Amino acid sequence: MLGFQRVRDNFELVAKYGDGVPLYLFSDLFLRVPQLREMFPVNMRSQRERLMGALAFAVEHAGDLAAITPYLHHLARSHRKFGARPEHYAQWSVSVVNAMRRFSGSAWDDELEREWRDFLTAVSQVMIDAARQDGSTRPPHWSAEIISHERRAVDTAVIRLLVDEPFPYVPGQSAPVEVEKWPNMWRYYSMANVPRQDNTIEFHVKGDGAVSQTLVREMREGDTVKLGWPVGTLTLNPNTERNILLIAGGTGFAPIKALLEHVIRLPVPPWVSLFVGAREPEGLYDFDSVRSWAERYSWLSVRAALSEIPAPDVAASGTVAEVVSRYGRWGGYDAYVCGPAAMVEDTVSMLRENGFSDNRIRLERFALAAPPTQRFAI
């Protein structure tokens, strides 16, 4: 049983059945414990992928669970916002075993079942302990009231919220948001400001999904949302004396703006160059705010880029990656990049071509997230 090798081998065998495995698993769970259904969103597609991805990641490291303890702790903290309790982990484990047995055929035996139960008990205990410790210092979620809602473009809003109690985070991080219309469907947004003593935060939201469309088109001042625990890695590197290159696209501008505000508050700010990209002028929905900062601080320069509809008085023509590559040399800079996936990929390729090593490029990644798996894809 050392290292749970049979668990790993069995998981690979079962994985060939794809999405049929989590479909069976959740059917088993909801039939046995129907009250747990209300903890999950109506549309279970992404939930199946996430939970099976997490299980796959844990199985992959079954021989050394200590190595992924930080990830399991993060997962346990995240589950608190759904109302997860210790007994729920036991019910989940029963359904995992039932699903593995269902798809294993003649490969299943009593010894394999005992190994699966021991493995799931070990994983669950790590998460239960982490959730209990987290619960002694932090709430499972926060409540926040919308105090300002500004439509800056047809599908983009800048939303300011007042959180009901201190909401600690690091500039550049994101937080999951739930709206009443879509229970248990949490969507991540980046805070666009540094933490404030008045507990207000700002989100930039593009209406490109169910939760985002609700926030942009339906919600108004006085409405409330829930916030989960902040995560993310797009934070200022404290262990470098290099200057800073900030590159944003779309609402990826939000964490970049928070980083810039963080730099402004440093005792001795480095030189900072900020580039903001969009397709058309209305995509530069909050550019005036940072342009006013550039007029105030000599160490800051800001430029905009428009890739489709030119506006020479406002921005340079081209993608933001193309515009960045046309300006100066960046040998003494660290880069921070956030925006749509294609823009980030294009920009990172450009930076590497211009001599940036990966340790000089910071991106928005949810901290300690499991790598994606296609084995249970729909």
N, C-alpha and C positions, 0 to 999 in steps of 0.2 A: 504493500500500500504506500510505501515511501514515495513521496513525490506525486502521488495520485496518477501514475502513468496510465492505468486502465481508464480512468476518467477522461484523460486527454485523447486516448485512442478511440474511446467510445463516442466522444463528442465529434470527432472527425467523421466517423461512420454515419452518425445521425445528421450531420450538417448537409449531406447531399440531398436531403429532402426539402431544403430551402424553407420558404415561408410557411409550409405546412406544419413545421415544428412549432413556431410561436403561435400559430392559429390554434393548434391543438392545446398547447400549454395554457393559453388564456381562456379557452373554452372550458378546460378542466377547472381552472381557478375560479371562474365566475359561476360555474354550476355548483361547485362545492361550497363556495363562500360568496353568495350573490351580493352581499353588502359591500364587497370590495369594488364592485363595478363603478360606483360613484366616485372613486378616487382617480379614475382614468378619463381622458377625453372621449368624446363621442366617436371621433375618427381615430382608430387605434393603429393606423399604418405606421406612422413615425414612432409611436410608442413601442410597437413590436420590434422595430429595427434597433432602437436605442437599447432596450432591455436585453435583447439577444446579443447585441454588440458588447454590452457590458459583461454578460455571461461568458461570451467567447474570449474576452480579454482576461477574465479571471481564470478560466480554464487553461489558457495559454501559459499563465504564470502559476499554475497549480503547484509546481515543484518548489516555488519560492514566493509564497504569499507575502512575506515580509517586504519584498521588493515593491509590491503594489499597494502596501498599506496606505500611503498618502492618497492614492487614487480611490481606494475604498472609503477612506474618511470623507473625501470630497463627495462621493456618491451618497453616503449616508446623510451628510448635511443637506444635500440637494433634495433627498427624499422627504425630509422633514416638512417641506412646504406642502406636500401632498397629504400629510397626516399619517405617515407611516409609523407603525408601532412595532415593538419587538415580536408580537404574535403574528404580524403580517409576514415577517421573514420566514417563519416556520411554514405558513401556508404556501408561500411562493416556492419553498424548497420541495414540498410535497408535489406540487404541480410540475416542477422541473423533473423530478424523478419519474413521475407518471409519463411525461412526454418522452423522456429518454427510453423508458421501457417500451412504450408504444412503437417507437421507430427502430428499436434494436433487433427485433426478431429473435432468432436463436442465439444471438451473441449475449443476451441478457441472462444473468444468473444472480444468486443471492449474494455472492461475494462482490460483484460489481455494484449491486444496489447499496450494500453497506459502504463501499468506497465513495459512491456519489453522496450518500447521506453525511458521511464524515466530512467530505470536502465542503458541502453546502453549509454544514454546521460551523465549520471553521471560518468561512467567508462571512456568514451571518453574524457571528459573534463579534468579529472585528467591526462590522458596521453598526451593530447595536451599541457597542461600547462607545463608538465615536459619536453616534446620535445622542446618547445620554450625556456625554461630556459637553457636546455642543449646546444641548438644551439647558445646561446650567448657566450659560452666559449669554445666549442669544435667542430671540424668538424664532419660531419656524418661518415666519414671514412678517413683512411690514405692511401697513396700510398707508396710502398716499392719496391726497386730494389734489385734483387738477386746479391750479390757481390761475393759469394762463394758457390759452390755446390759440396759436396763430398759424393760419394757413399761409405758408410762404410760397407755395406753388400748388398746382392742381392736385398733386398727390403727395405733398410733403407738408408736415406740420412741425413746428417747434412747440413743445409742450413742457410747461413748468409745473412741478408738483411740490407739495408740502408733505413731507413724511411725518408720521405720527410720533416717532421717537428717533434718537440718533441712528443714522444709517452709515456705518463706517465702510469706506472703500478707498481705493487708490486711484488717482486720476489715470484714465485710460482703460479702466475696467468696465464690464458690462453687468447688467442685472436682469434676471428673468422677471417678466411682467405678466400678470393674469388680469383679464377684464371679466366682468360679471357675465357678459354674453357668452363667453367661451370658457366655461369652468375647466380647470386642470389642463388648459392648453397654454403653456408658458412660452413666451417669446422673448428673446434676449435683445436688449437695447443698451447702448453705451451712454453713460453719463457724460454730458458735454461741459461739465464744470468741475472744479475742485470741490471737495467737501466744504460745506458752509455751516456756520454756527446756527443759522436759522433753519437748518434741515431742509432746505429747498434744493431740488435737482432739476436738470433740464435734459429732455430727450429730444432727439431729432428722428422723426418717424416718416418713412416712405410707405404708402399704402399698397404693399405688394403681397399681402397675405391676410388671412381672416382676422387675426388680432390687430395687425397694423391698419387694415382698412377701417376697423371699428374705432381705433384710436384717432385716425385722421378725419374720418367722415361723420362719425356719430357722437363722439364724446365731447363734452363741453366743460366749462368751469363749474366746479362743484361736484362733478363725478369723481368716483374713487376707483383705485386699482390696488392690486396687491403686488408687492415686490419680494423677490427671493434674494438669497445671499449672493453678493457680487463675486464674479470670477473674471479671469482674463490675464493675459500676459503682455498686453501692449502698454507697459508701464515704463517710466523713465529709468534708464540704466544708471544706478548710482556709482558704478565702478568704472567710469570712463571720464576723461577730461576732453574728449572730442566735442566738436561742434555738432549741431543737430539739424538734420534734414527731415522735415515733416511733409508727407505726401498723402493727400486725401482725395477720395472720389465719392460723390453722392453723399448719403448720410453717414458714410465713414468719416466725414468731417467732424462728427461729434466727439469721439475720443481724442482726435488730433487737437481739437480746440481745448479740451481739458488738459492735455499735455502742455500746450502752449501757456495756458493760464498757470500751470504748475511752474513752468520755467520762469515766468514773470515774477513769481514770488521767491525765487532763489536769491540769496544774498549777492551773488555775482553771476548773472546769467551768461551762458555761452552765446556765440553767434548762432542765430537760428534762421534758416530759410524755409519758408512754407510755400507749398504749391497745392492748389486746389483745382481739381479737374471736374468737368461736366460736359454733357453733350451740347446743351443750349444755355443761354444766359440765365433762364429761370432756375437752372440747376445749381447756380451759385447763390443759393437762397440765404446764406448767412455770411457772405464774404465781406460785407461792409464792416462787420464787427471786428474782424481781424485787421482789416485795412486801417481802421482807426487806431488800433494798437501799434501798427507799424509807423504811424505818424508820431507816436509818442515815444517809441523806444528805438534808439539808433542801432542796436544789435539785431533787430528783427527786419527781415525783408519778406514780403508776401507777393505771390504772383498767381494768376489764374490761367487756366487752359480750357479752351472749348474745342471739342473734336468734330462737331457736325455743323452747327450754325455759328458762323463767325460774328464777332463783335470786337473789332480792333481797339475800340476805346476802352474795353473792359478786360480783355484777355488775349493771350497769345493763341494762335491757331495750332491745333494738333492735340493728340492725347496727352495726358499729364506726364506720362513716361517720356514721350518725345520732347516735350517742353523742358522737363528737368535735364535731359541729356544735352540740351543745347546751351545750358547755362553753366559756366564755370567748371571748376574741378572740385571733386568731392572727397579727395583723399583724407582729409582731416575730419570727416563727418560720420556720425551714426545716423541710420535712416529708420524712420518709423512710418509704416504704410498701412492704410486702412481704406476699404472701399469694396465695390463689387468684385466677385472672384476673378473675372477676366482682367479687370484693371490691376488687381494686386499681382496676378501672375505675370502680366506684361511688364509691370513696374519692377518686380523682383528680377526678372530676366535682364532688364536694362541695367539695374544696379550691379548685378554680377558681371555684366560685360564691361562696366566701368570700374571694376576692381574691388567691389564690395565683397567681403567674405560674409558667410551666413551669420557669424556672431556679431556683425555690425548692422544687421537688419532685424528689426522687431516687427512682428505682425500680431494681429488680433487672433489669439487662440484661447479657447476656454481651458483654463488651467486643468491639467491632468485628465483631459478627456480621453476616453478609449479610442484607439484608432478605428476607423470605419471598417466594417466587414460586409462583404457582398454575399456571404454564404446563405443568408436568410432573406435576401432581397426579394421583393415582390415582382 
